[in-house]
Amino acid sequence: MSIIEKLQHKYALSNQGAKDMIKAFVACTLANMAQMMPVGMLYMMTADLLNKELPQNHKTIYIAGSAICIVLIAITEYFQYNATFFSTYVESGVRRRSLAEKLRKIPLSFFGKKDLADLTNTIMSDCAMLETASSHWLPELVGAFISTTLVVISLFFFNVKMAIAAIWVLPVAFIIVFTSRNVMHAVNKKASKYRVACLDGIQEALETVRDLKAYNAQDEYMTGLNKKIKAVESNSIFIEFLNAAFVCNAQMILKFGIGTVALVGSDLLIKNQINVITFFMYLMVVSRMYEPLQIALQNFSALISTDTQCERMDEILSHPEQKGTQKLSNKGYDIEFKNVAFSYEEGDSVLSDVNFVAKQGEVTALIGPSGSGKTTVSRLASRFWDVNKGSIKVGGMDISKIDPEKLLSMYSIVFQDVTLFNNTLLENIRIGRKEATDEEVKIAARLAHCEEFINKLPKGYDTLIGENGSELSGGERQRISIARAFLKDAPIILMDEATASLDVDNESLIQEAISKLIQDKTVLIIAHRMRTVAGADKIVVLKDGIVAEADSPEKLRKSGGIYSHMISLQMKSDNWKMA
Ligand SMILES: Nc1ncnc2c1ncn2[C@@H]1O[C@H](COP(=O)(O)OP(=O)(O)OP(=O)(O)O)[C@@H](O)[C@H]1O
């Protein structure tokens, strides 16, 4: 792996970002070296002053040298600023975009294991941390390392004993910080967990504020949340303390270097092995050399702490993507499940051997007891998850070979949980097909019987609905979701409890509209209520991970199996409600 590739992998950088980081290393090294130049001049000047004469040509050298030093320091500082700051912020945007892009391409199973607060934390806080790491910590550390190495080499040319007296502290100081690695890694992992738990708690409190109020559970909840906040607080203090303990000790060791240079220098001076100017120069160089190293030690320690963030980022970036062809070669839109087995968690099978065909031009209804896997079947059919065994084909084409976004272009999906955005009603329906005209949106809304409630709103289609449609009733939200499906007009329609929140009048109106829409389409409906599925062409009954029955509603009713049993239960329940 080249240095560029290593940097890209470790700090989630783009190719350009890794190249910019190398530029920043060079810039920091040059800036440190430029800061050393006045020391050389001072050395020469001291020699002249001790000789009690300042030759004219030396005067010119000092004046010109000082001007050159000022210009060089200004140029290298500017170069360093440019290389570290500006490119870092550009790279930070690239990093966040590539993370978001990656999240689009990884299967939903990944999101099942991660919660939203954790992902938000990675995209915002971890990215911000890496932003500082790549703008300051790493370039300054590498710059200090290279410039110090060059200075150390030159120190050996003057006097080996003095050089050793000056540099013995370097490995000791860095080893002290390096030994903190394992401890810091463990506490940072813990800190990350506490932070995510706290963010989760805050998010949950905001989302459930209505229920907490309704059940007078606010105080109890706040006590729990306070505990989470306290855990973050005390853990952060502990990390700071631990960090300071290692870094301060290492920085203190670094200071011993000045002492040993003074001691060894005095001894060599007495023995006449060095002159006063060399002694003075060593004292000047070490005091100058340790300054960037003090910061380098802090940066080194901070970089060790970013290991946890890098790991979290890498977990997302290296997660296998769902890939597939963009070219569709399906013949028609029959959906065929063949020997499909699936589990969300290993060893906890949801579907063991599912076989059925949902034909184009027919309505196939999935029914079965709660938890039998109906929603799972619809998720697999749209490749939100990939099957563990067997295959799912659309028009003869294995969907695991189709690019997920391309596959979804063939589907209109009406979910149980309708997501609405804080935008106008018109735009919320237009999500079904971004390029649809206003007129097309309105036709779809009419078909889904949305106009009845839209026309009653003060601004009609231009009414802003609250975040996630909080100002709409459950039935209205579902009708918008159905309108989106009408608008998309895709050849395959997946409906999950599409009519669950509609009153009887609206439900029959929608059923009527749906029957117009589904002509020549493949329709897979999941519904609990037997009334919803009575008009289906085929009923597939799921139970214990397999298809227990599959046939037309009439035949299944007569067969006296699970479906007919569910019908009689539903009738009893309806009679009970009427009574
Ligand atoms: N994201 C998930 N991670 C883990 N297990 C899950 C997940 N989603 C569903 N399950 C489990 O898979 C099983 C089937 O769930 P599914 O939602 O497909 O059933 P269903 O028949 O649609 O249920 P219902 O009629 O109650 O909506 C259940 O045991 C459920 O707990």
The ligand as an ORCA input file, in Angstrom:
! r2SCAN-3c Opt
* xyz 0 1
  N     -35.161     -5.176     11.425
  C     -35.372     -6.318     12.072
  N     -34.388     -6.874     12.786
  C     -34.573     -8.022     13.456
  N     -35.727     -8.716     13.457
  C     -36.757     -8.211     12.752
  C     -36.634     -6.990     12.024
  N     -37.822     -6.729     11.421
  C     -38.638     -7.756     11.751
  N     -38.016     -8.642     12.548
  C     -38.555     -9.894     13.080
  O     -38.885    -10.733     11.980
  C     -40.090    -11.419     12.200
  C     -41.070    -11.153     11.046
  O     -41.403     -9.763     11.096
  P     -42.355     -9.095     10.002
  O     -42.476     -7.669     10.360
  O     -41.874     -9.458      8.654
  O     -43.710     -9.863     10.300
  P     -45.176     -9.459      9.864
  O     -45.836    -10.742      9.487
  O     -45.163     -8.392      8.838
  O     -45.717     -8.915     11.241
  P     -46.938     -7.902     11.510
  O     -48.134     -8.496     10.881
  O     -47.049     -7.868     13.004
  O     -46.535     -6.588     10.924
  C     -40.606    -10.952     13.547
  O     -40.245    -11.938     14.490
  C     -39.876     -9.674     13.809
  O     -39.653     -9.492     15.171
*
